Amino acid sequence: MSTPLVDGCSCDGSGRVYVPETGNMKACACWPLRTSLLAREKANIARDYLDATFEVFEPRQEYPNQQYVLDYCRAYADQWPAVKAEGRCLAILGQRASMGKSHLANSVCLSLIEKHWTVSVADQDVCLFVNVMNWFMSIRLFADKFPTPAKGSPTWDDLMENVEYRRERDRLARFDQRMLSTELLVLDDLTRFDPTPSRLDRLYNVVDHRVSNRLPIIITDDPL
């Protein structure tokens, strides 16, 4: 990540500056913005939604209950300590793609990042935004790129020694683990995917684990 453009930034990208008078390091002027950007990246916020905050969400007259939904989502974020302790989940439903469901879910994440994830990005995992269709797409692309041969065959041994395979396999495994453990998981467009048995099992395991452990989930979807 390049150095954020902040007045007084002099860290050359490290986020810390040396203070000769004390012989210690201190946070650079860019540190709050830098940690916020890192947290947004870690939270898997899509580029199109980096500025999708509550403040820029404009309820539309054709959807009379949008103001209520906006206020409810804002309260969900504002009451985060209680929400987290209770494992409170939230469903944002709407029949049309333009109703702002993903925007509001992103707004919750951005609010939590601003309030709870700007001190130590490396040691925190406040939220993870997952578009379900994209999640399954990444798994399918991996399977297409690295077809699994018969275990114990020479091709299997070659695959296990493939550095790129191991790197991609571990990356997907870490992402799946974060879906189980992050403080808040957003499942965007929950049912907008081809529901094969393996995909349904994978999704069910995530939801069941989080519900069983009282870990909050936000889902966005079309109503049944």
N, C-alpha and C positions, 0 to 999 in steps of 0.2 A: 504494500500500500504506500502511495506517495505521501509526502509530508503535507498535512492539511494547511491551507492558506489561512493562517491566523496571525494577527498582529503580535509581534514579540516572539514568534517561533524561531528558535535558534538551535534546535537539537539535531538537525541533519537526519531526521527520520527515526531517531531512537526514542523520542518521547521524554528523555531526561537530559538535563544540562548540569554541568559541573559548576559548583560554587567555590571559587578559590578561597574566599574568606573563611569558610568552614571546612573545606576539604571534602564536602559531601555532594551527593547528587540530589537534585530536586526535579519535580515535575515541570516540564516545559509548558508554556502558555497553550500549546496545542493539545495537551494531554486530554482534557475533557472531550474535545471533538474527536480525537484519535480513538479513544476507548469506545465512544459511541458508534463510530464507524465500524470498528472491529466487532462490537457486539451485534450490530445489524448484519454484518457478514456471517457471523457465527450463528445467528438466529435464522439464517436462510431466507432473509427478506429479499424478495425479487426486486430487481432494479426499478421496475415501474412503480413499486410501492414504497420506495425509500422515504417519500414525503407524504405518504397517505396517513395523515394524523387526524385526530378528532377535530382539530381546529379548521381543517379545510373541507371536512365532510359537510355537504349542504343537503339537508332533507328536501325532497321534492314533493310538490303539492299533490301529484297523482298517487303518492304513497302516504296516506295520512298517518300511519303509525311509525314512520321512519324517525321522527323526533323522539318518540318513546324508546325505540330500539337504540338510537344514539345515546340517549341518557342512561339506559340500562348498561350498555357496554362501557361507557365512561365510569359508571359506578363500580362495575366489575373490576376495572383496572385500579380505581382509586382505593378500593377495599381489599387490595391484593393480599395483605397479611392474613386477613380473615378468610378470604377465598382459598388461599393455599392451605391453611390449617384445616379447613372443612372439606377440601377436595371438591370444591364446587365446580360443576361443569356448565357449559353454555352452548346453546344451539342458536345459530343465526340463520334463519330460513327465509327464502324468497323465491317466487316463481320465475323471475327474470334475471338474466345475467347482469343487467345494468342497475340492480337495486342496491349495490354497495356492500354486499355481504363480506367479500374479501377485504375491502377497504376497512371495514369496521374491525375485523379480526386482526388486520395489520396494525390498526390504531391501538388496539390493546397491547400488542407486542411492543410497539414503539414507545408507548407510555411506560411500560415496565422497564424497558431498556433505559429510558431517561431517568427513572426514579430509583431503579434497583440494580443497574448493571453498568455503572460508569466508574466504579472504583477499581475493580480487579477483574478484567475480562477473562483472564486465563483460569481463575479459580471459581468462576460462576457459570451456571447454565440456567438462565432464568426462563428462556422460551425458545421454541423451535417451531417454525412455520413450514408445514409440509402440504404441498398440493398433491393429493393422493394419486392422481393420474400420472404426474411427473415422477413420483416415487416409484411406481410400478414400471414406468418407462425406463428409468435408469437401471432397474433390476433386469429387465428384458434385454436391454442393450448389452449389459454385461454378459448375460447368458449367450447372446448371439455371438459376441466377440470371443468368448472363451467356452466353447461347447465342452461339456463334462464327459471325458472318456471313461471307459471301464476302469474301476479302481484296481490298482496293481499292475496295469498294463504299462508298456514303455511310454505310451502317449501320456498316461497319467503322471508318470515320473517327470516327464518333460514339463508338463503343466505346473506341477508343484515347484519346479525350479525356475519358472518364469517370473522375473522380478515385477513386470508390469501387472501380471495376473494377481500376484500376492498384494501389490499395492492397492489395486482396485478392489479386490476382495476385502481387504482390511478397512478401506475407506467406507464401503457399503456397510460392513459390520459395525463400524463405529457410529455411523448415522442411525442404523436400526437401534443400537443400544441407547443412543440419545433419545430416541422416540419413547423409550421405556422410562428413562430417568429424568429428563428435563422437567423443570418445575411446572411449566405450562406447555402443552402440545396443542398446536392448531392443526386440524385436519380439514383442509380446504377442498371444497367440492367432493364431499365424502363418498358419494355413490356414482360419480361420473367416470366410471372405468368399466372395462369388460370383466364381469364378475366370475372369473374362473375359480374352481375350488381352491387352488393353491393361494391365489390372491386373497380370497375371502378368509382363509385360515390365517394368513399373515396379518391381515388387518384385525381380525378378531383377537388374535394373541396380543396385539398392542393395546387394543381397547380394554380387553379383559384384565391385563396386567395393571393398567393405570387405574381402572375403576376399583379393582381389588385392593390397591394400595392408596386409594384416596388421593390420586394425583390429578389435578385439573386438566380438562380437555375442552377446547372450543372446536365445534364443528360448524362448517358452512355447507349448505346444501339446498336443493329444491325440496319443498314439502312433498310428502307421499300423496 
